[in-house]
Every structure is written in C-alpha cells, then in structure tokens.
Amino acid sequence: MENFREELKAMLYLSGRMNRRSYVMNLLMIFGIGYLGGISISLERVSEFFWVLGWLIIAYSVVRELAIASRRIHDLNGPTYLAYIYIAAAIVAIFVPTLAKVMVLVKVGLALMPGDREANEYGERPASMIVV
C-alpha cells in the first residue's frame, strides 16, 4: 500500500520536467481515463454510484493533466502558473467551441516544441524514455 501511495504522489507531482514522448503518452492515457469517466457518468440511471465514480475519475484526470502540463511547461522553462491557466482554459473550452480548438492547438504545440537541451531551473534534462 505504501508503494501505491508513492506512485500516486509521483504521478500527481507538479515539479520536474517531462519530455515530448512522455507528454503525448500520458495525454492519451488521460483521454482514455476521462472517456471511461464520461461513460460512468452516463450510467447514472443504473446507480448513483456510477455517477459519483465518473466524476471522481474526471477529477483525477484534470489533476493528472495539470501535473503533466506543469512538467511539460517546465521542460520549456516556463513557470507553473501557466499550467493553471492551461487547465482553467481547458475547463472553459468545454463550453466555448472556439476555445476548444485553440486548446487542441496548445496541446499539439506542447507535444511538438522541443524542451531545453540543458538543465534549467526546474531540473536536469529528462531522459529520452517514455515515463508514465
């Protein structure tokens, strides 16, 4: 159980850096997990448990995306508050279709822009392997 807590803490940690490949793989996982949360919410007619479970899954997805966005922005030598703006804009984009298109471009931009080649104030250059 202690190992599970450490792994969960590491996944939700905001500091550090993340390479492009890890960002894309984590983003795909978050989309999948969020999709399962949406399906669970749609099962509210079966049980309120699924509705609550769905919202918990989506809340986890939002926090996880904040963590990976923060690390990816750190790899570009940007401050953490940009990740908070990123998440706030993503939530607003649910209701504003034009902003949703912009957010897709932002996510693609974060996936394509190379990070700092050397160490920056957020840490050493991340390994070139995929970290989930």
DSSP file with accessible surface (Angstrom, degrees, kcal/mol):
  #  RESIDUE AA STRUCTURE BP1 BP2  ACC     N-H-->O    O-->H-N    N-H-->O    O-->H-N    TCO  KAPPA ALPHA  PHI   PSI    X-CA   Y-CA   Z-CA
    1    1 A M     >        0   0  157      0, 0.0     4,-1.9     0, 0.0     5,-0.1   0.000 360.0 360.0 360.0 -35.7    0.0    0.0    0.0
    2    2 A E  H  >  +     0   0  113      1,-0.2     4,-2.1     2,-0.2     5,-0.2   0.892 360.0  52.4 -63.8 -39.8    2.9    2.3    0.7
    3    3 A N  H  > S+     0   0  116      1,-0.2     4,-2.4     2,-0.2    -1,-0.2   0.886 106.8  53.5 -63.4 -39.2    4.3    1.8   -2.8
    4    4 A F  H  > S+     0   0  129      1,-0.2     4,-2.6     2,-0.2    -1,-0.2   0.919 108.3  49.8 -61.8 -43.4    0.9    2.7   -4.3
    5    5 A R  H  X S+     0   0  142     -4,-1.9     4,-2.5     1,-0.2    -1,-0.2   0.903 111.0  49.3 -62.6 -42.0    0.9    6.0   -2.4
    6    6 A E  H  X S+     0   0   87     -4,-2.1     4,-2.3     2,-0.2    -1,-0.2   0.911 111.9  48.2 -64.3 -42.5    4.4    6.8   -3.6
    7    7 A E  H  X S+     0   0  109     -4,-2.4     4,-2.0     2,-0.2    -2,-0.2   0.914 112.6  48.3 -64.2 -43.1    3.4    6.0   -7.2
    8    8 A L  H  X S+     0   0   63     -4,-2.6     4,-1.6     2,-0.2    -2,-0.2   0.920 111.7  49.8 -64.1 -41.9    0.3    8.1   -7.0
    9    9 A K  H  X S+     0   0  127     -4,-2.5     4,-0.6     1,-0.2    -2,-0.2   0.918 110.4  50.4 -62.9 -41.3    2.2   11.0   -5.4
   10   10 A A  H >< S+     0   0   56     -4,-2.3     3,-0.6     1,-0.2    -1,-0.2   0.875 109.2  51.8 -65.0 -36.5    4.8   10.8   -8.2
   11   11 A M  H 3< S+     0   0   47     -4,-2.0    -1,-0.2     1,-0.2    -2,-0.2   0.817 115.2  40.8 -70.3 -29.4    2.1   10.8  -10.9
   12   12 A L  H 3< S+     0   0   52     -4,-1.6    -1,-0.2    -3,-0.2    -2,-0.2   0.377  84.9 123.6-101.4   5.4    0.5   14.0   -9.4
   13   13 A Y    <<  -     0   0  135     -3,-0.6    58,-0.2    -4,-0.6    57,-0.0  -0.450  48.0-157.2 -70.7 135.0    3.7   15.8   -8.6
   14   14 A L        +     0   0   47     -2,-0.2     2,-0.2    56,-0.1    -1,-0.1   0.659  64.6  78.4 -88.8 -18.4    3.9   19.3  -10.3
   15   15 A S        +     0   0   54      2,-0.0     2,-0.2    59,-0.0    56,-0.1  -0.494  69.5  47.3 -94.6 165.2    7.6   19.8  -10.3
   16   16 A G  S    S-     0   0   24    106,-0.2     2,-0.3    -2,-0.2    58,-0.2  -0.542  80.7 -75.9 103.8-172.8   10.2   18.4  -12.6
   17   17 A R        -     0   0   25     -2,-0.2     2,-0.4    57,-0.1    55,-0.2  -0.894  29.8-159.2-128.2 155.9   10.4   18.1  -16.3
   18   18 A M        -     0   0    8     53,-1.1    57,-0.2    -2,-0.3    -2,-0.0  -0.998  16.3-131.5-138.5 133.5    8.8   15.8  -18.9
   19   19 A N     >  -     0   0   18     -2,-0.4     4,-2.0   108,-0.3     5,-0.1  -0.230  31.8-102.9 -77.7 172.4    9.9   15.0  -22.5
   20   20 A R  H  > S+     0   0  108      1,-0.2     4,-2.5     2,-0.2     5,-0.2   0.903 117.7  51.5 -64.8 -43.4    7.6   15.2  -25.5
   21   21 A R  H  > S+     0   0  136      1,-0.2     4,-2.4     2,-0.2     5,-0.2   0.924 111.1  47.7 -62.8 -42.9    7.0   11.4  -25.9
   22   22 A S  H  > S+     0   0    2    107,-0.2     4,-2.7     1,-0.2     5,-0.2   0.902 110.5  53.3 -64.4 -39.2    6.0   11.0  -22.2
   23   23 A Y  H  X S+     0   0    0     -4,-2.0     4,-2.6     2,-0.2    -2,-0.2   0.943 110.5  46.0 -60.9 -47.5    3.7   14.0  -22.5
   24   24 A V  H  X S+     0   0   57     -4,-2.5     4,-2.5     2,-0.2    -2,-0.2   0.933 114.2  47.5 -63.8 -45.2    1.9   12.5  -25.5
   25   25 A M  H  X S+     0   0   80     -4,-2.4     4,-2.0     1,-0.2    -1,-0.2   0.921 114.2  46.8 -64.3 -41.8    1.6    9.1  -24.0
   26   26 A N  H  X S+     0   0    0     -4,-2.7     4,-2.5    -5,-0.2    -1,-0.2   0.895 110.8  52.7 -65.8 -38.8    0.3   10.5  -20.7
   27   27 A L  H  X S+     0   0   15     -4,-2.6     4,-2.4    -5,-0.2    -2,-0.2   0.922 108.7  49.9 -63.4 -41.8   -2.1   12.7  -22.6
   28   28 A L  H  X S+     0   0  100     -4,-2.5     4,-2.1     1,-0.2    -1,-0.2   0.906 110.9  49.8 -63.2 -40.4   -3.5    9.7  -24.5
   29   29 A M  H  X S+     0   0   78     -4,-2.0     4,-2.7     2,-0.2    -2,-0.2   0.912 109.7  51.0 -63.9 -41.2   -3.9    7.8  -21.2
   30   30 A I  H  X S+     0   0    7     -4,-2.5     4,-3.0     2,-0.2     5,-0.2   0.909 108.2  52.0 -64.0 -40.6   -5.8   10.8  -19.6
   31   31 A F  H  X S+     0   0  105     -4,-2.4     4,-2.2     1,-0.2    -1,-0.2   0.927 111.8  47.1 -60.8 -43.2   -8.1   11.0  -22.6
   32   32 A G  H  X S+     0   0   37     -4,-2.1     4,-2.1     2,-0.2    -2,-0.2   0.925 113.5  46.7 -64.1 -44.2   -8.9    7.3  -22.2
   33   33 A I  H  X S+     0   0   57     -4,-2.7     4,-2.1     1,-0.2    -2,-0.2   0.924 112.6  50.1 -65.4 -42.5   -9.4    7.6  -18.5
   34   34 A G  H  X S+     0   0   22     -4,-3.0     4,-2.4     1,-0.2    -1,-0.2   0.883 107.7  54.3 -62.8 -36.5  -11.6   10.7  -18.9
   35   35 A Y  H  X S+     0   0  161     -4,-2.2     4,-2.3    -5,-0.2    -1,-0.2   0.925 107.5  49.8 -63.1 -42.9  -13.7    8.8  -21.5
   36   36 A L  H  X S+     0   0  106     -4,-2.1     4,-2.4     1,-0.2    -1,-0.2   0.879 109.1  52.9 -62.7 -37.1  -14.3    6.0  -19.0
   37   37 A G  H  X S+     0   0    0     -4,-2.1     4,-2.3     2,-0.2    -2,-0.2   0.910 108.3  50.1 -63.4 -41.2  -15.3    8.6  -16.5
   38   38 A G  H  X S+     0   0   34     -4,-2.4     4,-1.9     2,-0.2    -2,-0.2   0.901 110.3  49.5 -63.9 -40.2  -17.8   10.0  -19.0
   39   39 A I  H  X S+     0   0   66     -4,-2.3     4,-0.7     2,-0.2    -2,-0.2   0.923 110.0  51.6 -63.5 -42.3  -19.2    6.6  -19.7
   40   40 A S  H >< S+     0   0   10     -4,-2.4     3,-1.1     1,-0.2    -2,-0.2   0.908 107.6  52.0 -62.3 -40.6  -19.6    6.0  -16.0
   41   41 A I  H >< S+     0   0   28     -4,-2.3     3,-1.5     1,-0.3    -1,-0.2   0.896 104.1  57.7 -63.0 -37.3  -21.5    9.3  -15.5
   42   42 A S  H >< S+     0   0   82     -4,-1.9     3,-0.5     1,-0.3    -1,-0.3   0.683  95.6  66.1 -69.0 -13.9  -23.9    8.3  -18.3
   43   43 A L  G XX  +     0   0   67     -3,-1.1     3,-1.7    -4,-0.7     4,-1.6   0.201  63.6 114.4 -89.8  17.4  -24.7    5.1  -16.3
   44   44 A E  G <4  +     0   0  106     -3,-1.5    -1,-0.2     1,-0.3    -2,-0.1   0.782  67.9  64.2 -61.5 -23.7  -26.3    7.2  -13.5
   45   45 A R  G <4 S+     0   0  239     -3,-0.5    -1,-0.3     1,-0.2     3,-0.1   0.796 103.0  48.9 -68.9 -26.3  -29.7    5.7  -14.4
   46   46 A V  T <4 S-     0   0  106     -3,-1.7     2,-0.3     1,-0.3    -2,-0.2   0.927 133.4 -23.1 -74.8 -47.8  -28.3    2.3  -13.3
   47   47 A S    >X  -     0   0   48     -4,-1.6     4,-1.0     1,-0.1     3,-0.5  -0.972  46.5-126.4-163.8 146.9  -26.9    3.7  -10.0
   48   48 A E  H 3> S+     0   0  155     -2,-0.3     4,-2.4     1,-0.2     5,-0.2   0.761 106.8  72.2 -66.5 -24.1  -25.8    6.9   -8.3
   49   49 A F  H 3> S+     0   0  127      1,-0.2     4,-3.0     2,-0.2    -1,-0.2   0.909  95.8  49.3 -56.4 -43.8  -22.5    5.1   -7.6
   50   50 A F  H <> S+     0   0   65     -3,-0.5     4,-2.7    -7,-0.2    -1,-0.2   0.874 109.0  52.8 -66.2 -35.7  -21.5    5.2  -11.2
   51   51 A W  H  X S+     0   0  105     -4,-1.0     4,-2.0     2,-0.2    -2,-0.2   0.951 113.5  42.4 -64.1 -47.1  -22.3    8.9  -11.4
   52   52 A V  H  X S+     0   0   69     -4,-2.4     4,-2.3     1,-0.2    -2,-0.2   0.930 114.6  51.3 -64.6 -44.2  -20.1    9.7   -8.4
   53   53 A L  H  X S+     0   0   60     -4,-3.0     4,-2.5    -5,-0.2    -2,-0.2   0.918 108.2  52.8 -59.5 -43.0  -17.4    7.3   -9.7
   54   54 A G  H  X S+     0   0    0     -4,-2.7     4,-2.4     1,-0.2    -1,-0.2   0.920 109.7  47.1 -59.9 -44.3  -17.4    9.1  -13.0
   55   55 A W  H  X S+     0   0  127     -4,-2.0     4,-2.5     2,-0.2    -1,-0.2   0.873 111.0  52.0 -68.4 -34.0  -16.9   12.5  -11.5
   56   56 A L  H  X S+     0   0  111     -4,-2.3     4,-2.4     2,-0.2    -2,-0.2   0.909 110.2  49.4 -65.4 -40.8  -14.1   11.2   -9.3
   57   57 A I  H  X S+     0   0   41     -4,-2.5     4,-2.3     2,-0.2    -2,-0.2   0.927 112.2  47.4 -63.9 -43.5  -12.4    9.7  -12.4
   58   58 A I  H  X S+     0   0   46     -4,-2.4     4,-2.3     2,-0.2    -2,-0.2   0.909 110.1  52.5 -67.0 -38.7  -12.8   13.0  -14.3
   59   59 A A  H  X S+     0   0   52     -4,-2.5     4,-2.3     1,-0.2    -1,-0.2   0.926 109.7  49.5 -61.7 -42.6  -11.4   15.0  -11.3
   60   60 A Y  H  X S+     0   0   66     -4,-2.4     4,-2.8     1,-0.2    -2,-0.2   0.918 109.3  52.6 -60.3 -42.0   -8.4   12.7  -11.2
   61   61 A S  H  X S+     0   0    8     -4,-2.3     4,-2.5     1,-0.2    -2,-0.2   0.894 108.7  49.6 -62.3 -40.1   -8.0   13.2  -15.0
   62   62 A V  H  X S+     0   0   51     -4,-2.3     4,-2.2     2,-0.2    -1,-0.2   0.938 113.2  45.7 -65.0 -45.5   -8.0   17.0  -14.5
   63   63 A V  H  X S+     0   0   68     -4,-2.3     4,-2.1     2,-0.2    -2,-0.2   0.915 113.3  50.3 -64.8 -40.2   -5.4   16.9  -11.7
   64   64 A R  H  X S+     0   0    5     -4,-2.8     4,-2.4     1,-0.2     5,-0.2   0.909 109.8  50.1 -65.3 -40.7   -3.2   14.4  -13.7
   65   65 A E  H  X S+     0   0   20     -4,-2.5     4,-2.6    -5,-0.2     5,-0.2   0.889 107.8  54.3 -67.0 -34.6   -3.4   16.7  -16.8
   66   66 A L  H  X S+     0   0   26     -4,-2.2     4,-2.5     2,-0.2    -2,-0.2   0.929 109.4  49.3 -59.7 -42.9   -2.4   19.6  -14.6
   67   67 A A  H  X S+     0   0    0     -4,-2.1     4,-2.3     2,-0.2    -2,-0.2   0.936 114.2  42.2 -64.9 -46.4    0.7   17.6  -13.4
   68   68 A I  H  X S+     0   0    0     -4,-2.4     4,-2.5     2,-0.2     5,-0.2   0.891 114.7  51.1 -72.5 -34.2    1.8   16.6  -16.9
   69   69 A A  H  X S+     0   0    0     -4,-2.6     4,-2.8    -5,-0.2     5,-0.2   0.921 109.9  51.1 -64.4 -41.5    1.2   20.1  -18.3
   70   70 A S  H  X S+     0   0    0     -4,-2.5     4,-2.4    -5,-0.2    -2,-0.2   0.941 112.5  45.0 -60.6 -46.9    3.2   21.6  -15.5
   71   71 A R  H  X S+     0   0   28     -4,-2.3     4,-1.7     2,-0.2   -53,-1.1   0.889 113.6  49.7 -66.3 -37.5    6.1   19.3  -16.1
   72   72 A R  H  X S+     0   0    0     -4,-2.5     4,-1.1   -55,-0.2    -1,-0.2   0.914 111.3  48.8 -67.8 -40.8    6.0   19.8  -19.9
   73   73 A I  H  <>S+     0   0   15     -4,-2.8     5,-2.8     1,-0.2     3,-0.4   0.896 108.6  54.6 -65.2 -36.2    5.9   23.6  -19.4
   74   74 A H  H ><5S+     0   0    3     -4,-2.4     3,-1.9     1,-0.2    48,-0.3   0.870 101.6  58.0 -63.4 -35.8    8.9   23.3  -17.0
   75   75 A D  H 3<5S+     0   0    8     -4,-1.7    41,-2.6     1,-0.3    -1,-0.2   0.827 106.3  48.8 -64.0 -27.3   10.8   21.4  -19.8
   76   76 A L  T 3<5S-     0   0   41     -4,-1.1    -1,-0.3    -3,-0.4    -2,-0.2   0.300 124.0-110.3 -90.6   8.1   10.2   24.5  -21.9
   77   77 A N  T < 5S+     0   0   71     -3,-1.9    -3,-0.2     1,-0.2    -2,-0.1   0.815  72.2 141.5  65.2  36.0   11.5   26.6  -18.9
   78   78 A G      < -     0   0   11     -5,-2.8    -1,-0.2    -8,-0.1    -2,-0.1  -0.720  53.9-100.3-103.0 158.5    8.0   28.1  -18.3
   79   79 A P    >   -     0   0   39      0, 0.0     3,-1.2     0, 0.0     4,-0.5  -0.333  26.2-115.9 -78.6 160.0    6.5   28.8  -14.8
   80   80 A T  T >> S+     0   0   42      1,-0.3     3,-1.6     2,-0.2     4,-1.1   0.823 107.7  71.0 -63.7 -32.7    4.0   26.5  -13.1
   81   81 A Y  H 3> S+     0   0  144      1,-0.3     4,-2.1     2,-0.2    -1,-0.3   0.797  87.7  65.4 -61.9 -22.9    1.2   29.2  -13.2
   82   82 A L  H <> S+     0   0   69     -3,-1.2     4,-2.4     1,-0.2    -1,-0.3   0.863  97.5  55.2 -64.8 -31.6    0.9   28.6  -17.0
   83   83 A A  H <> S+     0   0    0     -3,-1.6     4,-2.4    -4,-0.5    -1,-0.2   0.887 105.8  51.0 -67.5 -37.6   -0.3   25.1  -16.2
   84   84 A Y  H  X S+     0   0  121     -4,-1.1     4,-2.5     2,-0.2    -2,-0.2   0.910 111.2  47.7 -65.4 -40.5   -3.0   26.5  -14.0
   85   85 A I  H  X S+     0   0   97     -4,-2.1     4,-2.8     2,-0.2     5,-0.2   0.917 110.1  54.3 -63.4 -40.8   -4.1   28.8  -16.9
   86   86 A Y  H  X S+     0   0   13     -4,-2.4     4,-2.1     2,-0.2    -2,-0.2   0.931 111.1  43.8 -58.2 -48.1   -3.9   25.9  -19.2
   87   87 A I  H  X S+     0   0   20     -4,-2.4     4,-2.3     2,-0.2    -1,-0.2   0.920 113.0  51.3 -67.7 -42.1   -6.3   23.8  -17.0
   88   88 A A  H  X S+     0   0   53     -4,-2.5     4,-2.4     1,-0.2    -2,-0.2   0.933 111.9  47.3 -61.5 -42.8   -8.7   26.8  -16.5
   89   89 A A  H  X S+     0   0   24     -4,-2.8     4,-2.3     1,-0.2    -1,-0.2   0.886 109.7  53.7 -65.6 -36.7   -8.8   27.4  -20.2
   90   90 A A  H  X S+     0   0   25     -4,-2.1     4,-0.6    -5,-0.2    -1,-0.2   0.894 109.6  47.8 -65.6 -37.6   -9.4   23.7  -20.9
   91   91 A I  H >< S+     0   0   78     -4,-2.3     3,-1.1     1,-0.2     4,-0.4   0.932 113.3  46.8 -69.2 -42.3  -12.4   23.7  -18.5
   92   92 A V  H >X S+     0   0   74     -4,-2.4     3,-1.7     1,-0.2     4,-0.9   0.872 102.0  67.0 -65.3 -32.7  -13.8   26.8  -20.1
   93   93 A A  H 3< S+     0   0   10     -4,-2.3     7,-0.4     1,-0.3    -1,-0.2   0.726  84.6  71.9 -63.5 -19.7  -13.3   25.2  -23.5
   94   94 A I  T << S+     0   0  127     -3,-1.1    -1,-0.3    -4,-0.6    -2,-0.2   0.877 110.3  31.2 -60.5 -33.0  -15.9   22.6  -22.6
   95   95 A F  T <4 S+     0   0  160     -3,-1.7    -2,-0.2    -4,-0.4    -1,-0.2   0.549 116.6  59.8-103.1 -10.9  -18.5   25.4  -23.1
   96   96 A V     X  -     0   0   63     -4,-0.9     4,-1.9     1,-0.1     3,-0.3  -0.905  62.8-165.3-124.1 102.0  -16.8   27.5  -25.7
   97   97 A P  H  > S+     0   0   93      0, 0.0     4,-1.7     0, 0.0     5,-0.1   0.846  88.2  54.9 -58.4 -35.5  -16.1   25.6  -29.0
   98   98 A T  H  > S+     0   0  100      1,-0.2     4,-1.7     2,-0.2     5,-0.1   0.928 108.6  48.0 -65.2 -41.9  -13.7   28.2  -30.4
   99   99 A L  H  > S+     0   0   48     -3,-0.3     4,-2.7     1,-0.2    -1,-0.2   0.854 105.4  60.5 -66.3 -31.7  -11.5   28.0  -27.3
  100  100 A A  H  X S+     0   0   37     -4,-1.9     4,-1.9    -7,-0.4    -1,-0.2   0.906 104.1  49.3 -62.0 -40.2  -11.6   24.2  -27.6
  101  101 A K  H  X S+     0   0  147     -4,-1.7     4,-1.8     2,-0.2    -1,-0.2   0.904 110.6  50.2 -65.1 -39.2  -10.0   24.4  -31.0
  102  102 A V  H  X S+     0   0   69     -4,-1.7     4,-2.3     1,-0.2    -2,-0.2   0.911 107.9  53.6 -64.7 -40.6   -7.3   26.7  -29.5
  103  103 A M  H  X S+     0   0   13     -4,-2.7     4,-2.6     1,-0.2    -1,-0.2   0.868 104.7  54.4 -64.9 -34.8   -6.7   24.2  -26.7
  104  104 A V  H  X S+     0   0   89     -4,-1.9     4,-2.5     1,-0.2    -1,-0.2   0.936 109.3  48.3 -62.5 -42.5   -6.1   21.4  -29.2
  105  105 A L  H  X S+     0   0  124     -4,-1.8     4,-2.7     2,-0.2    -2,-0.2   0.882 110.0  52.2 -64.7 -37.0   -3.5   23.6  -30.9
  106  106 A V  H  X S+     0   0   60     -4,-2.3     4,-2.8     2,-0.2     5,-0.2   0.932 110.1  48.3 -64.1 -44.2   -1.9   24.3  -27.5
  107  107 A K  H  X S+     0   0   31     -4,-2.6     4,-1.7     2,-0.2    -2,-0.2   0.918 112.9  47.7 -63.8 -41.0   -1.7   20.6  -26.7
  108  108 A V  H  X S+     0   0   73     -4,-2.5     4,-1.7     2,-0.2    -1,-0.2   0.917 111.2  52.3 -64.9 -40.6   -0.2   19.9  -30.1
  109  109 A G  H  X S+     0   0   23     -4,-2.7     4,-2.6     1,-0.2    -2,-0.2   0.921 108.7  49.0 -61.5 -43.6    2.3   22.8  -29.6
  110  110 A L  H  < S+     0   0   14     -4,-2.8    -1,-0.2     1,-0.2    -2,-0.2   0.850 112.1  50.3 -64.3 -32.0    3.3   21.3  -26.2
  111  111 A A  H  < S+     0   0   19     -4,-1.7    -1,-0.2    -5,-0.2    -2,-0.2   0.792 118.2  37.2 -75.9 -26.6    3.8   18.0  -27.9
  112  112 A L  H  < S+     0   0  118     -4,-1.7    -2,-0.2    -3,-0.2    -3,-0.2   0.755  90.8  93.9 -99.1 -27.7    5.9   19.3  -30.7
  113  113 A M  S  < S-     0   0   93     -4,-2.6     2,-0.1    -5,-0.2   -93,-0.0  -0.520  75.2-126.5 -72.7 126.9    8.1   22.0  -29.1
  114  114 A P        -     0   0   82      0, 0.0     3,-0.1     0, 0.0    -1,-0.1  -0.446  23.4-128.4 -72.4 143.8   11.5   20.7  -28.0
  115  115 A G        -     0   0   20      1,-0.2   -39,-0.2    -2,-0.1     2,-0.1  -0.183  43.4 -62.7 -79.5 178.6   12.4   21.3  -24.4
  116  116 A D        -     0   0   54    -41,-2.6    -1,-0.2     1,-0.1     4,-0.1  -0.415  39.6-145.6 -62.5 136.2   15.7   22.9  -23.2
  117  117 A R  S    S+     0   0  176     -2,-0.1     2,-0.2    -3,-0.1     8,-0.2   0.785  81.2  45.2 -75.2 -26.1   18.7   20.8  -24.1
  118  118 A E  S    S-     0   0  147      1,-0.2    -2,-0.1     6,-0.1     2,-0.0  -0.553 105.8 -71.4-109.0 176.4   20.5   21.6  -20.9
  119  119 A A        -     0   0   50     -2,-0.2     5,-0.2     6,-0.1     2,-0.2  -0.351  51.9-173.7 -64.6 143.4   19.4   21.8  -17.3
  120  120 A N  B >   -A  123   0A  25      3,-2.2     3,-1.8    -4,-0.1    -1,-0.0  -0.653  47.3 -75.2-125.7-169.0   17.2   24.7  -16.4
  121  121 A E  T 3  S+     0   0  155      1,-0.3     3,-0.1    -2,-0.2    -2,-0.1   0.650 128.0  56.8 -68.1  -9.5   15.8   26.0  -13.1
  122  122 A Y  T 3  S-     0   0   54      1,-0.3    -1,-0.3   -48,-0.3     2,-0.2   0.411 119.2 -80.9-101.4   0.6   13.3   23.0  -13.0
  123  123 A G  B <   -A  120   0A  31     -3,-1.8    -3,-2.2  -107,-0.1    -1,-0.3  -0.768  62.6 -33.2 135.4-176.8   15.8   20.3  -13.2
  124  124 A E  S    S-     0   0  151     -2,-0.2  -107,-0.1    -5,-0.2    -6,-0.1  -0.290  77.2 -77.5 -72.0 163.3   18.1   18.2  -15.4
  125  125 A R        -     0   0  142     -8,-0.2    -1,-0.2     1,-0.1    -6,-0.1  -0.391  57.6-111.7 -60.6 132.9   17.1   17.3  -18.9
  126  126 A P        -     0   0   30      0, 0.0    -1,-0.1     0, 0.0  -108,-0.1  -0.332  35.0 -97.1 -69.3 151.6   14.6   14.4  -18.8
  127  127 A A        -     0   0   61      1,-0.1  -108,-0.3    -3,-0.1     4,-0.1  -0.267  30.3-119.0 -62.1 154.1   15.6   11.0  -20.1
  128  128 A S  S    S+     0   0   85     -3,-0.1     2,-0.2     2,-0.1    -1,-0.1   0.367  83.5 100.4 -81.9   9.6   14.5   10.3  -23.6
  129  129 A M  S    S-     0   0  123      1,-0.1     2,-0.5  -108,-0.0  -107,-0.2  -0.498  84.8 -97.5 -90.9 163.3   12.4    7.3  -22.5
  130  130 A I        -     0   0   81     -2,-0.2     2,-0.5  -109,-0.1    -2,-0.1  -0.717  38.0-167.8 -82.6 124.5    8.7    7.3  -22.0
  131  131 A V              0   0   72     -2,-0.5  -105,-0.2    -4,-0.1  -106,-0.0  -0.961 360.0 360.0-115.7 123.3    7.7    7.8  -18.4
  132  132 A V              0   0   85     -2,-0.5  -109,-0.1  -107,-0.1  -110,-0.0  -0.821 360.0 360.0-108.1 360.0    4.1    7.2  -17.4
